[in-house]
Every structure is written in structure tokens, then in C-alpha cells.
Amino acid sequence: MFIDQTNFNTKDILLSFEKIMTVIVFFILFLTLFTISGSSSSLTYGFPSSSANLNRELHRIISNKSDETSFLKQNSYSDIKNQTTNSGYFPLAYSGNGVDHMNINLVALDKTGIEIGDEIGVFDGDLCAGAAIIEDKHIKENSISIPASANDRTEYKPNGYTPGHKITLKLYRKDNVYILYFVTVNNSRDIFEKNESMFALIDFSKSTSTSLFLNQKEINLYPNPFNHSIKIEIYLSQAQKTVCEIFDVNGNNIRTFIPDNAEANNSLIEFIWDGKNNDGQRVAYGIYFCRTNQTITKIIFNPSVNSN
């Protein structure tokens, strides 16, 4: 019987060609995946440092902080209050838990000059939208996350960050406040965005020191602590708008004083705070803050002292 060898050989060749192409395709896919896997392990995130060890440390910390940030979002920031109530010097502009927080993640603390007991505040102008005190656990973890609340007021004075405003970090240490120098890392931005995160590396050596306790020629509060009333004296060397405000530890405005001449020049302005709020009601004993323009001073309202 005659067999069509031509037809048989053609089919055989086609089948062999298909097998060869399949092997080639799988081989190309394997090489591609291997290349991507190899390259991803060498990413450095573009940190502003030539140290490979620092890059690896930042990579590790940021990875951990990213997981924490995701956890916070999933739990609707249920523990924000616990993270912010340990603040002692900077009065928060909002009360309660705040809203639409942005996580300010400070990484590689051992490279920054930050110390236990330092208080770091997140500021939008003169408004503190978040603050925390550095504790031993933060040093051990080598990082800290500070939630900063967004503004939720439609009128009057803002009580938090306005989206799109630049992030400013301040540090309080031993009666001095420092404007912190920092660089953002992990492709984050130093612009406030609701429900987002910023990762930053601080360089304390480049930070600017400015005492918030003005000298006796500019402001004087006495007696402090007090149990009945405290006198606030403000000396103005040049014309400027002056408002004196009393806040509680939660950032709530308790009392506001506005001088008759709001832009006085070369004059002494005096206020007497009698421990009452704007409604004339006596407030609870405890710690309060007096803010005059950019100056914040702690006031202690204590019933046991013999001040008057």
C-alpha cells in the first residue's frame, strides 16, 4: 500500500515546531520573572544617604510602618487618642480624637539626634495638629508615628491641618523649641493629605533653635503656679496684632484676651486670668497653656499653692 510520506512529514514538522515554540516561550517567561525578582531585592527607595546600612535600616522600618499605617486605616484610627494624649507641652488645636489623620512617620531615630523625653509636634502654622513624646519604646523600635488631624471646621479658627499645606515639625526640649530639619523618604511628600502617610528622616544638627519662653523683657506670668489668678504681662517692641489665649491640655480654647489696642507699639499689655472660661465658669485645676502669638507657656492652676 502506498503511504503519503510528504503529508506525514509535514504534520510531524508542524508538531515539532509547536513544541519548540512552547519551550521557548516558557524559557523567556522564566528569565523575565528571575530578572524582576533579582532587581526588586536591590531597590534602595532613593534615600538621601550613601550608606547601604542606613538604606537597609530605613527599608526595614518603613516596611513595618507601612503595615502599621494599613492597620490604622482598617481600624478607623480607633487608637488615635491613645497616641496623642501623652503630649505635654504643645497644646493640640482639636479636641477628642480628631478626623482624617495623616500619619507622620519618623524613622531611623538613632540617626537623628532625637532623645527620650523630647516632644515632637506637627504644625500647620501656629496650630498643633498632632504631638507625641519620645519614649524608650520608640527608641527601641527606632521609629515613631504621630497622627496629625485635619481641619473639620467650616468657620472660625481652624482646628487642624488644611489639606495641601506644608508639614512643619517642632521639637520641645528643656524650655527650647526647635524647628526640625527633615527630608522625606519612600517617595512621600511633606504636604498634608487626609488619610495618607509621610515618612521622614530628621537631622537634628541642622534644626533651628528658638526659645518659646520669651525673656522677662517680653513676657512675664506670675505667680505660676497659682490658685486664684495669674497676671500676664506682654511687652511689645513694635506694632503687631496681639491675642492672648488660654488652652487646656486637649487643645480646647478656655479663655481669649484681646487688648483694646490690638496693634500696640512700645507698650505693656496686661491680662488677669482668674481661672474662669469665656462663659465665666471656674475651670478645673490642672495644667493649661498660655499662647501669645507664637509663644506658648505652661501654666499650673494648683489649689495647694499659696499664690494670692
PyMOL commands that set and color helices and strands:
alter all, ss='L'
color gray80, all
select helices_A, chain A and resi 5-40+52-74+80-84+109-111+136-141+204-206
alter helices_A, ss='H'
color red, helices_A
select strands_A, chain A and resi 102-107+119-124+127-133+143-148+168-173+176-179+182-185+197-202+208-210+219-222+230-236+244-248+253-257+267-273+286-292+295-301
alter strands_A, ss='S'
color yellow, strands_A
deselect
rebuild
show_as cartoon
